[in-house]
């Protein structure tokens, strides 16, 4: 498939995402569906995020159980993710990192311009304090799977972009692991240029497409029982 085909596929997948999401009332614990929860981000979530965890949930759950990490159940799942979301929003406010809620999952979207230097996979020193705070929160809320995705714009060859996206995702995973996040919870994947969230025809669009995402998914008792 040529680059224009890949771009069209990625944008089409984003358009298929629903603009509704489950939210939890912090007072009553009741779950409901609210368009307001994610309506403002439009097509910000790509269809690739609807898929299974990197490596498959079965294998990932075995690692989680083996590491002695517990599971969540019932209404406690939403409450757990609510508290984590609140803390992550506080820690990343004003940094350029987007915190997106999708049902019981969270997504941190980090533009590579603040995370990495040009053509580099080393986390920039000025971003490390923010990533330290994120690592601290992920450590305090251990009952989650963590997928880290790397993305690029369409400049350069497919092969080069794929490799760069993989290196950047792995760099963030290594950083989180070195700062207390259990490696059993972490997995990475590079998407190269195949999952744009904006048009690569403009510089602004390219900047949006150059990003690293951290997907945070609760470990539930249903996962550990299967």
SULBEL-V805183 format. One record per residue. N is the residue number from 1. RES is the residue in three letters. SS is DSSP state (H for helix, E for strand, - for the rest). NEAR is the number of other ideal C-beta (glycine too) atoms within 12 Angstrom. D_CENTER is the distance of its C-alpha to the mean C-alpha in whole Angstrom. Layout:
# SULBEL-V805183
((N/RES/SS/NEAR/D_CENTER) (N/RES/SS/NEAR/D_CENTER))
This chain:
# SULBEL-V805183
((1/UNK/-/12/26) (2/UNK/-/12/26) (3/UNK/H/24/24) (4/UNK/H/16/25) (5/UNK/H/16/24) (6/UNK/H/28/21) (7/UNK/H/29/20) (8/UNK/H/20/22) (9/UNK/H/23/20) (10/UNK/H/38/16) (11/UNK/H/29/18) (12/UNK/H/18/19) (13/UNK/H/24/16) (14/UNK/H/29/15) (15/UNK/H/18/18) (16/UNK/-/17/18) (17/UNK/-/28/16) (18/UNK/-/23/17) (19/UNK/-/21/18) (20/UNK/-/18/18) (21/UNK/E/31/16) (22/UNK/E/24/18) (23/UNK/E/27/18) (24/UNK/E/30/20) (25/UNK/-/15/23) (26/UNK/-/17/23) (27/UNK/-/8/27) (28/UNK/-/12/28) (29/UNK/-/17/25) (30/UNK/-/16/25) (31/UNK/E/23/22) (32/UNK/E/17/23) (33/UNK/E/17/21) (34/UNK/E/21/21) (35/UNK/H/16/20) (36/UNK/H/14/20) (37/UNK/H/28/17) (38/UNK/-/29/15) (39/UNK/H/20/18) (40/UNK/H/15/18) (41/UNK/H/24/15) (42/UNK/-/18/17) (43/UNK/-/27/15) (44/UNK/-/29/12) (45/UNK/-/36/10) (46/UNK/-/37/11) (47/UNK/H/23/13) (48/UNK/H/30/11) (49/UNK/H/37/8) (50/UNK/H/20/12) (51/UNK/-/19/12) (52/UNK/-/20/13) (53/UNK/-/32/11) (54/UNK/-/32/12) (55/UNK/-/22/15) (56/UNK/-/17/16) (57/UNK/H/24/16) (58/UNK/H/17/19) (59/UNK/H/18/19) (60/UNK/H/30/16) (61/UNK/H/31/18) (62/UNK/H/19/21) (63/UNK/H/27/20) (64/UNK/H/35/18) (65/UNK/H/23/22) (66/UNK/H/15/24) (67/UNK/-/20/22) (68/UNK/-/15/23) (69/UNK/-/30/20) (70/UNK/-/20/21) (71/UNK/-/25/20) (72/UNK/E/29/20) (73/UNK/-/19/22) (74/UNK/-/17/23) (75/UNK/-/20/23) (76/UNK/H/22/21) (77/UNK/H/30/18) (78/UNK/H/32/18) (79/UNK/H/27/19) (80/UNK/H/33/17) (81/UNK/H/37/14) (82/UNK/H/30/16) (83/UNK/H/24/17) (84/UNK/H/37/14) (85/UNK/H/34/13) (86/UNK/H/21/16) (87/UNK/H/25/16) (88/UNK/H/36/12) (89/UNK/H/23/14) (90/UNK/H/19/17) (91/UNK/H/25/16) (92/UNK/H/32/14) (93/UNK/-/15/17) (94/UNK/-/11/18) (95/UNK/-/28/16) (96/UNK/-/23/15) (97/UNK/-/32/11) (98/UNK/E/29/10) (99/UNK/E/34/9) (100/UNK/E/35/9) (101/UNK/E/35/10) (102/UNK/E/33/11) (103/UNK/-/32/13) (104/UNK/-/34/13) (105/UNK/E/35/9) (106/UNK/E/43/7) (107/UNK/E/39/4) (108/UNK/E/41/5) (109/UNK/E/38/6) (110/UNK/E/39/9) (111/UNK/E/30/12) (112/UNK/H/39/14) (113/UNK/H/25/17) (114/UNK/H/27/16) (115/UNK/H/39/14) (116/UNK/E/33/17) (117/UNK/-/18/20) (118/UNK/-/16/22) (119/UNK/-/17/21) (120/UNK/-/18/20) (121/UNK/-/28/17) (122/UNK/-/20/19) (123/UNK/E/33/17) (124/UNK/-/27/19) (125/UNK/H/16/21) (126/UNK/H/16/21) (127/UNK/H/29/17) (128/UNK/H/23/18) (129/UNK/H/19/19) (130/UNK/H/32/15) (131/UNK/H/39/13) (132/UNK/H/24/16) (133/UNK/H/26/16) (134/UNK/H/40/12) (135/UNK/H/33/13) (136/UNK/H/22/16) (137/UNK/H/34/15) (138/UNK/H/37/12) (139/UNK/H/25/16) (140/UNK/H/19/18) (141/UNK/-/35/15) (142/UNK/-/29/16) (143/UNK/-/37/16) (144/UNK/E/40/12) (145/UNK/E/44/10) (146/UNK/E/46/8) (147/UNK/E/37/6) (148/UNK/E/44/6) (149/UNK/E/40/7) (150/UNK/E/38/10) (151/UNK/E/43/11) (152/UNK/-/44/15) (153/UNK/-/37/17) (154/UNK/-/31/21) (155/UNK/-/23/23) (156/UNK/-/21/24) (157/UNK/-/14/25) (158/UNK/H/22/22) (159/UNK/H/14/23) (160/UNK/H/19/22) (161/UNK/H/33/19) (162/UNK/H/24/18) (163/UNK/H/22/19) (164/UNK/H/32/17) (165/UNK/H/37/14) (166/UNK/H/27/14) (167/UNK/H/28/16) (168/UNK/H/41/13) (169/UNK/H/40/10) (170/UNK/H/28/13) (171/UNK/H/32/14) (172/UNK/H/47/11) (173/UNK/H/36/12) (174/UNK/H/22/15) (175/UNK/H/36/15) (176/UNK/H/36/13) (177/UNK/H/24/16) (178/UNK/H/19/19) (179/UNK/-/25/18) (180/UNK/-/22/18) (181/UNK/-/34/15) (182/UNK/-/27/17) (183/UNK/H/24/16) (184/UNK/H/26/17) (185/UNK/H/40/13) (186/UNK/E/38/11) (187/UNK/E/33/11) (188/UNK/E/33/10) (189/UNK/E/33/11) (190/UNK/E/36/12) (191/UNK/-/40/13) (192/UNK/-/35/15) (193/UNK/-/38/16) (194/UNK/-/34/16) (195/UNK/-/42/13) (196/UNK/-/41/14) (197/UNK/-/41/14) (198/UNK/-/29/17) (199/UNK/-/22/20) (200/UNK/-/31/21) (201/UNK/-/17/25) (202/UNK/-/14/24) (203/UNK/H/15/23) (204/UNK/H/16/21) (205/UNK/H/22/19) (206/UNK/H/27/19) (207/UNK/H/24/17) (208/UNK/H/32/15) (209/UNK/H/41/14) (210/UNK/-/41/14) (211/UNK/E/42/10) (212/UNK/E/47/8) (213/UNK/E/44/4) (214/UNK/E/47/3) (215/UNK/E/41/3) (216/UNK/E/41/6) (217/UNK/E/36/9) (218/UNK/E/41/13) (219/UNK/-/40/15) (220/UNK/E/29/18) (221/UNK/H/19/22) (222/UNK/H/16/22) (223/UNK/H/30/20) (224/UNK/H/25/22) (225/UNK/H/12/25) (226/UNK/-/15/24))
